[in-house]
Amino acid sequence: MQRRSLFLIGVSLALVLGGAVSAPAAQTVWSGLVMANNVAQPDAIPPELQRIQGTLKALFGYNQFKLIGQSQKTLATGAEDWLASSKYFSLHVDSKGETPAGYLLNLKLFQEKNMLLETEAKLSKASPLVIKGPQVGDGQLLFVLVVQ
Amino acid sequence: MKTFEEKWTAWLDGELSGDELSQFEASLPDKAAAEQEKRDAKKLGAFLKEQLQGRAMGNEEFFHHQLRERIAGDARAENVPEKAGAKPSLWPLGRLIWAGATSLAIFLVCAVFVMREKSPNDQSQYLTQILNARVDPAVSPNATISMFEANEEKVTVLWVEGLQSLPSEYATK
């Protein structure tokens, strides 16, 4: 009887502890190279950008946003790296680990082999990151990261 | 058949008699020395008996009473579980449940405090933060960096101005 009580209390504690300290579920980080420009008949905005299309249009003044490269990475440990690239540009993402609100990332933007920009950011799950890249033709290159 | 040592010990103790005594004394090589040794042994025995006598107990009755009480107490302790037919237990069930519930409550209080500390309570923690940013001055000597937040959709923007403009073929997938 007492052994059973001890066992039940132990199981309860284990369940409570397990629930309280369990690791968060794996998240997916979407990284995209986006070409923004103005056209008469704009294509539909990619689904990954729909939640921020208002900000993109207001900030940059373009009506079309097309993906020229993208990558979707599911982070298991929070310390992984990956690459999103187009023919001439690439975005190297090195996740340094998880923070309470998201992930600590080291980002490097390359134009072919030249590094244009390096930055460290705490990417929040609730807050996408947009990086303004170089002017390309009559448009603008953007780099976007979103925790999905 | 006794050995010489046994006969010697018996002679020293005065336990030989008759023919055995006379035969043993005749076999002694130096009877005078043996007699001297016998006297010395008797003296030593008398001395030891006198010195090693136990001390007389002053409170003998009290000591015995205490001893009986202790024995009776031990016997009662041994008999109680057998009479009751119960197993010896660490804690009774009620106390065990209370202890478990108390531990659980303490843990939950601690967990709430820890989780409250961990949860981001500042709005800025919900937004992406740029910790640092740099451009390669060799590639983009006139580039400047600024950062801001577009709060409507919680977008963090890293605005890089002055990068070299490129022809439209660079927009290729």
Interface residues (C-beta under 8 A of the other chain):
Chain A: M1 Q2 S5 L6 I9 S12 L13 V16 L17 A20 M35 R51 I52 G54 T55 A58 L59 L67 I68 G69 S86 K87 Y88 F89 P100 A101 G102 Q111 N114 M115 L116 L117 E118 T119 E120 A121 K122 L123 S124 A126 S127 P128 L129 V130 I131 K132 G133 P134 Q135 V136 G137 D138 G139 L141
Chain B: S89 L90 W91 L93 L96 I97 G100 S103 L104 F107 L108 A111 M115 K118 S119 P120 Q125 Y126 L127 T128 Q129 I130 L131 N132 A133 R134 V135 D136 V139 S140 I145 E149 A150 E152 E153 K154 V155 T156 V157 L158 W159 V160 E161 L163 Q164 S165 L166 P167 S168 E169 Y170 A171 T172 K173
